[in-house]
Amino acid sequence: MAACTLDPNDAIGHATYGLFLATDYRYDEARAALARALERDPFSAQVHFLVASAACVMCDVDSAARHAARSLELQPDALGHAGRRQRP
């Protein structure tokens, strides 16, 4: 929570904290932190990726898929070469 305390407008800080809370099974707190992150920067591919990751941890498949897709819409090259098949 230190990053969020230092800069309450830091969307990445809130999203990262939300992911941490999700891994600690504190789902209500996680959802609140993730919502704060999205309010602060709804156009950040990284925020959407972190929200998708937290949603996976919380077994919220629909939310995970939606935010992962949005992350890729915002930053299509995020996968780099990992998303492409290499030719022999």
Residue frames relative to the residue before (quaternion, step in Angstrom):
aa qw qx qy qz dx dy dz
M 1.0000 0.0000 0.0000 0.0000 0.00 0.00 0.00
A 0.4584 0.7115 -0.4371 0.3041 3.60 1.21 -0.26
A 0.6536 0.5097 -0.3275 0.4536 3.61 0.91 -0.85
C 0.6640 0.4952 -0.2997 0.4734 3.57 1.00 -0.81
T 0.6339 0.5155 -0.3274 0.4746 3.57 1.11 -0.62
L 0.6614 0.5035 -0.3010 0.4674 3.57 0.98 -0.83
D 0.7942 0.0115 0.0178 0.6073 3.58 0.97 -0.83
P 0.2470 -0.8189 0.5001 0.1356 3.60 -0.03 1.25
N 0.6649 0.4894 -0.3060 0.4741 3.60 1.24 -0.25
D 0.4679 0.6906 -0.4301 0.3453 3.59 1.29 0.07
A 0.2968 -0.7935 0.5102 0.1481 3.56 -0.17 1.32
I 0.6465 0.5145 -0.3228 0.4616 3.60 0.95 -0.85
G 0.6257 0.5391 -0.3332 0.4548 3.59 1.01 -0.77
H 0.6723 0.4827 -0.2947 0.4775 3.59 0.90 -0.89
A 0.6642 0.5052 -0.3083 0.4567 3.58 0.96 -0.86
T 0.6497 0.5051 -0.3125 0.4745 3.57 0.98 -0.84
Y 0.6411 0.5100 -0.3155 0.4789 3.57 0.99 -0.83
G 0.6303 0.5344 -0.3267 0.4587 3.59 1.03 -0.78
L 0.6414 0.5076 -0.3176 0.4797 3.57 1.01 -0.80
F 0.6250 0.5264 -0.3317 0.4715 3.58 0.99 -0.81
L 0.6670 0.5027 -0.3069 0.4563 3.59 0.85 -0.96
A 0.6325 0.5322 -0.3328 0.4538 3.59 1.00 -0.79
T 0.6785 0.4790 -0.3013 0.4685 3.60 0.95 -0.82
D 0.6727 0.4498 -0.2819 0.5155 3.58 1.30 -0.33
Y 0.4968 -0.6963 0.3849 0.3465 3.59 1.33 0.35
R 0.4838 0.6309 -0.4509 0.4056 3.59 1.13 0.58
Y 0.0743 -0.8910 0.4472 0.0225 3.49 0.80 1.20
D 0.6477 0.5121 -0.3418 0.4488 3.63 0.89 -0.77
E 0.6617 0.4870 -0.2962 0.4871 3.56 0.96 -0.88
A 0.6239 0.5460 -0.3323 0.4498 3.57 1.04 -0.81
R 0.6638 0.5059 -0.3087 0.4562 3.57 0.87 -0.94
A 0.6415 0.5210 -0.3232 0.4610 3.59 1.01 -0.78
A 0.6677 0.4907 -0.2989 0.4733 3.60 0.92 -0.89
L 0.6556 0.5065 -0.3099 0.4664 3.58 0.98 -0.82
A 0.6288 0.5199 -0.3317 0.4736 3.59 1.03 -0.74
R 0.6289 0.5229 -0.3320 0.4699 3.59 1.02 -0.78
A 0.6336 0.5347 -0.3268 0.4538 3.57 0.99 -0.83
L 0.6945 0.4717 -0.2785 0.4665 3.57 0.86 -0.94
E 0.6059 0.5405 -0.3555 0.4630 3.60 1.10 -0.63
R 0.7060 0.4835 -0.2673 0.4430 3.57 0.95 -0.88
D 0.8122 -0.0257 0.0294 0.5821 3.61 1.03 -0.67
P 0.0859 -0.8480 0.5223 0.0266 3.59 0.27 1.25
F 0.7025 0.4526 -0.2650 0.4810 3.60 1.25 -0.22
S 0.4797 0.6550 -0.4397 0.3840 3.57 1.22 0.45
A 0.4068 -0.7103 0.5243 0.2345 3.56 -0.70 1.11
Q 0.6511 0.5270 -0.3203 0.4424 3.58 0.99 -0.80
V 0.6276 0.5186 -0.3398 0.4710 3.59 1.00 -0.77
H 0.6703 0.4899 -0.3068 0.4654 3.59 0.86 -0.89
F 0.6224 0.5290 -0.3431 0.4637 3.60 1.04 -0.70
L 0.6711 0.4860 -0.2996 0.4730 3.59 0.93 -0.87
V 0.6254 0.5151 -0.3345 0.4813 3.60 1.04 -0.73
A 0.6388 0.5161 -0.3236 0.4700 3.60 0.98 -0.81
S 0.6467 0.5197 -0.3177 0.4590 3.59 0.97 -0.84
A 0.6637 0.4903 -0.3021 0.4773 3.57 0.94 -0.87
A 0.6297 0.5319 -0.3348 0.4566 3.57 1.00 -0.77
C 0.6105 0.5372 -0.3426 0.4705 3.60 1.06 -0.70
V 0.6456 0.5219 -0.3150 0.4600 3.56 0.92 -0.93
M 0.7330 0.4114 -0.2218 0.4942 3.58 1.03 -0.85
C 0.4513 -0.7228 0.4109 0.3241 3.59 1.36 0.21
D 0.4253 0.6585 -0.4898 0.3816 3.57 1.08 0.77
V 0.1886 -0.8521 0.4814 0.0817 3.53 0.35 1.33
D 0.6496 0.5267 -0.3300 0.4379 3.60 0.92 -0.84
S 0.6731 0.4804 -0.2915 0.4807 3.57 0.90 -0.91
A 0.6314 0.5397 -0.3303 0.4484 3.58 0.97 -0.83
A 0.6777 0.4853 -0.2891 0.4708 3.57 0.89 -0.93
R 0.6540 0.5251 -0.3124 0.4461 3.58 0.94 -0.88
H 0.7235 0.4319 -0.2568 0.4733 3.59 0.85 -0.94
A 0.5991 0.5348 -0.3646 0.4713 3.60 1.09 -0.56
A 0.6543 0.5043 -0.3083 0.4717 3.57 0.97 -0.85
R 0.6526 0.5075 -0.3141 0.4668 3.58 0.97 -0.83
S 0.6097 0.5520 -0.3449 0.4524 3.57 1.03 -0.77
L 0.7000 0.4579 -0.2662 0.4790 3.57 0.92 -0.90
E 0.5838 0.5497 -0.3744 0.4657 3.60 1.14 -0.51
L 0.7049 0.4764 -0.2566 0.4587 3.54 0.95 -0.95
Q 0.7940 0.0732 -0.0171 0.6033 3.57 1.11 -0.70
P 0.1748 -0.8517 0.4861 0.0876 3.59 0.36 1.26
D 0.6996 0.4658 -0.2764 0.4662 3.59 1.08 -0.60
A 0.3418 0.7813 -0.4738 0.2198 3.61 1.24 0.14
L 0.6744 0.4895 -0.3077 0.4593 3.59 1.05 -0.64
G 0.2696 -0.7673 0.5353 0.2281 3.57 1.15 -0.45
H 0.8002 -0.2396 0.2028 0.5111 3.54 -0.89 -0.94
A 0.4982 0.6775 -0.4264 0.3332 3.60 1.19 -0.28
G 0.7163 0.4510 -0.2558 0.4670 3.58 1.08 -0.66
R 0.6725 0.4769 -0.2911 0.4854 3.60 1.24 -0.05
R 0.4340 -0.6614 0.5417 0.2841 3.51 -1.10 0.72
Q 0.3516 -0.7207 0.5605 0.2070 3.52 -1.00 0.83
R 0.3833 -0.7010 0.5493 0.2451 3.57 -0.98 0.84
P 0.5259 -0.6428 0.4509 0.3270 3.56 -1.07 0.71
